[in-house]
Amino acid sequence: MALREITQLTLYGDSISGNCMKPKWTADFIGLSYEWVEIDILKGDTKTEEFLVLNPTGQVPLARWPDGRVLPQSNAIMLYLAEGSDLIPSDSFQRAQMDAWLFWEQYTHEPSIAVRRFLKYYLQHSEGEIDPSLMSKGRRALGVMEMQLTAADWLVGDAFTCADIALVAYTRLAHEGGFDLSEFPAVHSWVGRVERELGLETLHEVTDV
Amino acid sequence: MALREITQLTLYGDSISGNCMKPKWTADFIGLSYEWVEIDILKGDTKTEEFLVLNPTGQVPLARWPDGRVLPQSNAIMLYLAEGSDLIPSDSFQRAQMDAWLFWEQYTHEPSIAVRRFLKYYLQHSEGEIDPSLMSKGRRALGVMEMQLTAADWLVGDAFTCADIALVAYTRLAHEGGFDLSEFPAVHSWVGRVERELGLETLHEVTDV
């Protein structure tokens, strides 16, 4: 299958994936022009011959430029698009703190909160079928965020950064994984703040019901 | 318990942890002066009152400076220490490619290869007790590296970067997790190259036995 030509930055992603939303929201926030190509993971769109030529690991999101460059990994794409914008702290230690949240997100937050949501909401696994450690690990992760967000409005310094974008992606969908954000009031308020910054629908009120 | 005063950069880590070695090797490579404080995870050193004051998540590695700043997350510490050195590409797209490898390391490589090693080598779990998906995921991760390292000497561009340091940390110990690096000859050679850059003992020859 021939690879479709592109004429501008192209973001490949599945709209149900928080990871895929990170580069999209970042591009929207800083006013970057791009084409969005919807990729349906559950229908196997990441395993087609055409997609695997672009990214042999078969993962979205993926960024692609007309000169042939491609870049995988949600947080790496987000950082690259945001470089030079206010989304990245100019202070080098604050940047390091932002990086620490991004790595923590991929290692600790996503594998519990996003995975539980995927199993429960998309694969329709019953509570009994889901590894119980995902709930306890996810709650511990939300507790770490609650500690930070009780003391400050944002995750790093006193400004909205890529760390907030990365962490909100699945935190605002945590209720779909069975987590109750009303137990984490500072996180709950922060989700609303980030949604307002990004101009997103206020999803998290679902957890107040 | 009173927090011990420090007079220079202090790296807290467990020498059996690849994650903890990343900032240490980085500091050694660029000639940074630091004090190493050995933390024994298996003996509970990360759960003491003194350590939890420094890092409430109870994780190593942790970097601490005399002015009170602390920074968690192996890859974030490594990047912060390496800033301005040749370990970070000056080209912004190559830096993004390095970041992509670092996030992939924490999301895909570490949770299979390092976790299997910990279960098998340190917790002495039998093969039957270990989730079989760890072997298949770890082999897929090594396959992704093999593809890159068949085409190039280093993970990013044509230079040794933080991506090589991060990925070698557990790849050189993969045999302790039951992986056979001789099946991945380009990875095997690269491990030796990275070990020579860092002045480390050549551990990977164990897999040739």
Interface residues (C-beta under 8 A of the other chain):
Chain A: P56 T57 R69 L71 P72 Q73 S74 N75 A76 I77 L79 Y80 E83 S92 F93 R95 A96 Q97 D99 A100 L102 F103 W104 Q106 Y107 E110 P111 V144 M147
Chain B: P56 T57 R69 L71 P72 Q73 S74 N75 A76 I77 L79 Y80 E83 S92 F93 R95 A96 Q97 D99 A100 L102 F103 W104 Q106 Y107 E110 P111 V144 M147
